[in-house]
Amino acid sequence: MWLLLISLFGLLVPNGLFIHWLFTSYSGLGPVLDDHLALGFILDAFLAMGLLAYNFSRRPIGPVRWPWFIVLSVIGGLGFSLPFYWWLNDRRA
């Protein structure tokens, strides 16, 4: 149950901030691409997602396959996808 709570927090809080920004302050991709700190965080998150997906493809943690981890990561970020993917695999094991 605690994994679901962590994944819910990861989905609502960081992604809630992103959705709020998207609807209230988004002014195109130009300012995003000019923000080097944001680009660093985006690159870091995608590298971490790729490394984790590679690891899950080589050493599966359960019956739910690694492509679902990538889908969950794109939908809700690593704060959501890691605990939810872990819960999905624990639940079905």
N, C-alpha and C positions, 0 to 999 in steps of 0.2 A: 504493500500500500504506500510506503514511503517513496518508492520510485515514481509512482503516479503523481504524488504531490509535488515532488521535485520537477517532474516534467511539465506539470501544469503551471508551476511558477515560471519555469523557463520559457513556456509558450506565451504566457500572459504579460509578464513584466518586460523582458527585453524586446519582445516582438510588439508589445503594446506601445512601447516608446517609438519603435520604428513605424508602426501604423499611424500613430499620432503625428509624427514628423511628416510622413508621406502625404497625409491629407491636409496638414496645416502649413507646412513650411517648405515643401518640395518645390524647387525652382529649376529643375532640369538636371541632366547628368554633369554639366560643366562644373558646378560648384563641388559636386561629389568627387570628381576626378582631380580637382585642384587641392583637395584636402588630403595631404599626404598621410596624416595620422589615420584617417578613415580607411585609406587604401591599404595601409599596413595591417590594420585589424581585419579587413576583408581578406587580404592575402593569407594572413595567419590562419583565419578560420577555414579557408578552403584547403590550405595545406594540411591542417589537422584532420579535416574531414577525409581528404584523400588517403592519408596515412592510416587512419582508423578503418576506412573501407577496405584498403588493401589487407590490413591485418585480419579483418573479419572475413575476407575472402579466403585467406590462407588457413586461418584457425577459427572456424565458425563457433559461435558461443551457443548456438541452438538451431532450431529448425527454420527460423525466419532468416532469409538470405541477406547478404550485404547490400544489394541494390535498394532494399527498403530503407536501409540506414541512410543512403544518399538522399532518397526522396524525403524522408523525415527531416534531414538536416537542411535541405533547401526550404522546406515548408516552415520550420520553426527554429532553426539554428541548433548549435551543439548543446545548449542548455536544455533543450527539449528532446532532441533526438537521442542522445546518449542514454538518459534514464528510461525513456520510453522503449527504445530498442532492447535494452537490457530486460525491462519488464516483459515485453512481448516474448522474448526467448525463454525467460524463467517460467512464465505462465504456461507455455506449451511443452516444456520439458517434462 
